[in-house]
Amino acid sequence: MSFELTINESGDFEHDATFTTALIISLFTDRRAKEEDPLPDPESNNRRGWWGDNLAEVQDDRIGSRLWLLSREKTTQDVLIRAKQYAEEALQWLIDDGVAAKVEVETERIFRGNEPTGDTLAIRVRVYSITETVESFTFQTLWSEL
């Protein structure tokens, strides 16, 4: 994953009015796993999560997603459904906080044919802003934007 920092003429960081940063942080920061969530490593009890969630002013206000729980899963239909649910959960704050009017998430299994890396998971997100513009994003293998 990469990003670009731009400094404007006044020496401040350039403002980006897109949802890119919000989506990357929301989807790819590890949210704490729930007690009932099976962990990817059965030998570990690390439920991850961000320590700042303990200081949230709103109860159960959490940063990130539980997509990390799928890191060792095969891309089955069940995994596609869970990935969609985890992404929707992670992006719900955009609607709750009035940043977006609507968010749509789709998941898809991408077949890689004979490549040794095998099949991958793609997540497509459409964010409908409160000004009625739509931005579309696709993330593949959970780490890179297409």
GIZI-V994864 format. One record per pair of residues at least 12 apart in sequence whose ideal C-beta (glycine too) atoms are under 7 Angstrom apart, sorted by sequence separation. I is the first residue (numbers start at 0). GAP is how many residues later the second one is. D is the distance in whole Angstrom. If there is no record, write none. Layout:
BEGIN
I:GAP:D + I:GAP:D
END
This chain:
BEGIN
69:12:7 + 90:12:5 + 108:12:7 + 109:12:5 + 123:12:7 + 124:12:5 + 49:13:5 + 69:13:6 + 32:14:4 + 49:14:6 + 90:14:7 + 106:14:6 + 107:14:5 + 123:14:5 + 31:15:5 + 32:15:6 + 106:15:7 + 31:16:6 + 66:16:6 + 106:16:6 + 121:16:6 + 122:16:5 + 31:17:3 + 87:17:5 + 121:17:7 + 29:18:4 + 30:18:6 + 86:18:5 + 104:18:7 + 105:18:4 + 121:18:5 + 29:19:6 + 66:19:5 + 47:20:6 + 65:20:5 + 66:20:7 + 104:20:6 + 119:20:6 + 120:20:7 + 28:21:6 + 31:21:7 + 64:21:5 + 83:21:5 + 119:21:4 + 120:21:6 + 64:22:6 + 102:22:7 + 103:22:4 + 83:23:5 + 64:24:7 + 82:24:5 + 102:24:5 + 64:25:3 + 63:26:6 + 101:26:4 + 79:27:4 + 99:27:5 + 100:27:5 + 99:28:6 + 100:28:7 + 36:29:7 + 39:29:6 + 79:29:6 + 99:29:6 + 100:29:5 + 31:30:7 + 99:30:7 + 109:30:6 + 30:31:5 + 39:31:5 + 30:32:7 + 36:32:6 + 39:32:4 + 97:32:7 + 30:33:4 + 32:33:6 + 93:33:7 + 28:34:6 + 29:34:5 + 30:34:5 + 74:34:5 + 90:34:7 + 28:35:3 + 30:35:5 + 32:36:6 + 86:36:6 + 25:38:7 + 26:38:5 + 29:38:5 + 82:38:6 + 86:38:7 + 25:39:6 + 26:40:6 + 82:40:6 + 78:42:7 + 74:44:5 + 74:45:7 + 74:46:5 + 30:59:7 + 26:60:6 + 26:63:6 + 25:64:5 + 25:65:5 + 21:72:7 + 66:75:6 + 22:102:6 + 18:108:5 + 26:112:7 + 22:114:6 + 18:116:5 + 17:117:6 + 0:142:6 + 0:143:6
END
